[in-house]
């Protein structure tokens, strides 16, 4: 059976991405460290969803890392050649969560670029500017959710087509190094969610380009 998309991880973002993948009409595989957790998660999504352990090679042509930055690096390093010819989507934000005031990557780099350096796959940055609630719905205030995409052009176009099929609006921002701006901007957005002066920003906001 050919699989379109493999999602690594079963947290809130993994569930939101799975919901959008199903909405796009794509075949889906879910992998987690626990085979049982992945199987339960897949069964909740629908009988046609396959599942397995992260130790096995992902079957999807698109592999979405619904993982924190460090776990994403660990995963691609462990998979090695199993990711050859795959498009890997990095959704992580390398934020210092103790302060929400800085990134943990070195200046002049990004989480996506560091992950790319560890794998032969083509890495694309996407979904790091979306929170799980709006992403599950695929929309914000009645309009399709904007999803910013950075990466090599061909892979970026493939991811953009997937986003469109999932009912959202892709905004392609250029090559992978533009993940630096996306991650930096999302740092500011995440900081607003935990700011007591902004009590309405409770991880339910969404970015929208208008005009």
C-alpha positions as MATLAB code, in Angstrom:
seq = 'XXXXXXXXXXXXXXXXXXXXXXXXXXXXXXXXXXXXXXXXXXXXXXXXXXXXXXXXXXXXXXXXXXXXXXXXXXXXXXXXXXXXXXXXXXXXXXXXXXXXXXXXXXXXXXXXXXXXXXXXXXXXXXXXXXXXXXXXXXXXXXXXXXXXXXXXXXXXXXXXXXXXXXXXXXXXXXXXXXXXXXXXXXXXXXXXXXXXXXXXXXXXXXXXXXX';
ca = [
       0.000    0.000    0.000;
       1.369    3.398   -0.971;
       1.307    5.954    1.824;
       1.196    9.675    1.097;
       2.050   11.065    4.530;
       3.733    9.711    7.649;
       3.377   11.698   10.868;
       5.942   11.124   13.590;
       4.376   11.864   16.970;
       0.955   11.635   18.584;
       0.720   14.881   20.557;
      -1.624   17.805   19.943;
       0.184   18.905   16.789;
       0.356   15.338   15.525;
      -3.397   14.995   15.939;
      -4.060   18.346   14.255;
      -1.825   17.445   11.315;
      -3.469   14.036   11.034;
      -6.892   15.688   10.920;
      -5.768   17.961    8.072;
      -4.111   15.053    6.237;
      -7.343   13.087    6.333;
      -9.247   16.186    5.167;
      -6.864   16.368    2.211;
      -7.815   12.824    1.211;
      -4.266   11.556    1.723;
      -3.334    8.107    2.981;
      -1.738    8.336    6.412;
       0.678    6.431    8.611;
       1.327    7.398   12.234;
       4.500    6.366   14.057;
       5.314    6.756   17.752;
       7.906    5.410   20.160;
       5.189    3.208   21.639;
       3.582    0.850   19.115;
       0.500    0.632   21.319;
       0.153    4.420   21.560;
       0.417    4.747   17.790;
      -2.174    2.011   17.243;
      -4.643    3.618   19.635;
      -4.089    7.018   18.050;
      -4.613    5.602   14.544;
      -7.781    3.774   15.568;
      -9.222    7.027   16.925;
      -8.568    8.691   13.564;
     -10.140    5.981   11.398;
      -9.863    2.381   10.316;
      -7.804    3.180    7.215;
      -4.934    4.783    9.166;
      -1.845    2.605    9.581;
       0.519    2.824   12.525;
       3.821    1.585   13.854;
       6.952    2.277   15.849;
       9.441    5.058   15.131;
      12.192    2.447   14.860;
      10.751    1.325   11.528;
      11.234    3.157    8.242;
       8.467    5.649    7.450;
       6.328    4.699    4.466;
       5.083    8.146    3.444;
       6.661   10.230    0.715;
       6.073   13.215    3.001;
       7.269   12.695    6.573;
       6.068   15.257    9.114;
       8.107   15.568   12.297;
       5.447   16.443   14.870;
       8.215   16.517   17.443;
      10.169   19.002   19.550;
      13.451   20.178   18.024;
      15.792   17.839   19.921;
      13.557   14.818   19.307;
      13.358   15.707   15.605;
      17.150   15.746   15.353;
      17.352   12.418   17.141;
      14.779   10.879   14.810;
      16.374   11.889   11.500;
      19.803   10.860   12.739;
      18.499    7.418   13.686;
      16.632    6.880   10.397;
      19.636    7.502    8.155;
      19.155    6.203    4.607;
      15.509    5.346    5.300;
      14.745    9.012    4.609;
      16.449    9.032    1.188;
      14.199   10.721   -1.414;
      11.669   11.740    1.260;
      10.363   15.229    1.919;
      10.665   15.865    5.652;
       8.600   18.677    7.169;
      10.056   20.253   10.289;
       7.405   22.001   12.401;
       9.566   22.675   15.461;
      10.289   25.950   17.209;
      13.645   25.937   19.047;
      12.418   28.192   21.831;
      13.921   28.518   25.288;
      10.713   27.533   27.062;
      12.010   28.643   30.462;
      11.859   32.285   29.365;
      10.140   32.445   25.940;
      12.724   35.136   25.256;
      15.248   33.484   22.930;
      15.916   30.652   20.521;
      18.250   27.770   21.320;
      19.822   27.642   17.859;
      23.010   29.532   17.089;
      22.848   32.865   15.296;
      22.682   32.510   11.531;
      21.008   29.108   11.643;
      17.631   27.520   12.298;
      16.136   24.296   13.581;
      15.230   23.328   10.017;
      18.769   23.879    8.762;
      20.268   21.907   11.637;
      17.873   19.030   10.939;
      18.667   19.216    7.227;
      22.380   18.832    7.989;
      21.639   15.490    9.667;
      19.686   13.820    6.864;
      19.763   13.054    3.159;
      16.075   13.950    2.936;
      14.861   17.271    1.578;
      13.767   19.298    4.595;
      10.964   21.840    4.363;
       9.880   24.201    7.131;
       6.105   24.414    7.545;
       3.413   24.478   10.233;
       5.727   25.997   12.861;
       3.583   29.157   12.811;
       0.336   27.275   13.481;
      -1.074   26.217   16.837;
      -2.928   22.920   17.234;
      -6.428   24.338   17.754;
      -6.647   26.473   14.614;
      -4.725   23.840   12.650;
      -7.272   21.173   13.545;
     -10.015   23.399   12.137;
      -7.892   24.465    9.187;
      -9.313   27.953    9.464;
      -9.370   31.070   11.603;
     -12.421   33.304   11.878;
     -13.953   31.624    8.861;
     -10.975   31.980    6.520;
      -8.437   29.299    5.545;
      -5.413   29.162    7.802;
      -2.188   30.611    6.407;
       0.734   28.172    6.482;
       4.211   29.567    5.757;
       6.556   27.271    3.836;
      10.336   27.498    3.352;
      12.563   25.084    1.459;
      13.888   23.919   -1.882;
      11.460   24.920   -4.633;
      10.267   21.525   -5.852;
       9.752   20.121   -2.352;
       8.224   23.407   -1.224;
       5.723   23.217   -4.083;
       4.796   19.656   -3.122;
       4.160   20.711    0.471;
       2.185   23.739   -0.719;
      -0.057   21.471   -2.807;
      -0.645   19.279    0.246;
      -1.561   22.334    2.324;
      -4.014   23.499   -0.335;
      -5.630   20.055   -0.487;
      -5.980   20.201    3.296;
      -8.110   23.329    2.985;
      -5.521   25.937    3.964;
      -3.520   28.634    2.190;
       0.190   28.018    1.680;
       2.490   31.041    1.626;
       5.858   30.126    0.137;
       8.604   32.357    1.539;
      11.646   30.985   -0.280;
      14.612   28.748    0.487;
      15.196   26.868    3.716;
      17.307   29.611    5.289;
      14.092   31.622    5.627;
      13.153   29.190    8.386;
      15.255   31.537   10.531;
      12.705   34.301   10.128;
       9.757   31.951   10.593;
      11.201   30.560   13.816;
      12.142   33.993   15.112;
       8.728   35.399   14.364;
       6.990   32.472   16.034;
       9.107   33.053   19.127;
       7.384   36.437   19.452;
       3.957   34.906   18.842;
       4.521   32.179   21.426;
       5.715   34.725   23.968;
       2.408   36.537   23.547;
       0.515   33.363   24.461;
       2.134   33.253   27.906;
       2.044   37.003   28.538;
      -0.374   37.705   31.441;
      -1.086   41.101   29.897;
      -2.668   39.281   26.927;
      -5.078   36.833   28.590;
      -7.063   36.213   25.384;
      -3.986   34.818   23.612;
      -4.305   31.304   24.999;
      -2.587   29.252   22.269;
      -5.580   29.808   20.021;
      -4.280   32.622   17.828;
      -3.425   32.377   14.133;
      -1.294   34.438   11.754;
      -3.064   35.861    8.691;
      -1.678   37.903    5.810;
      -4.347   40.231    4.429;
      -4.449   42.498    1.439;
];
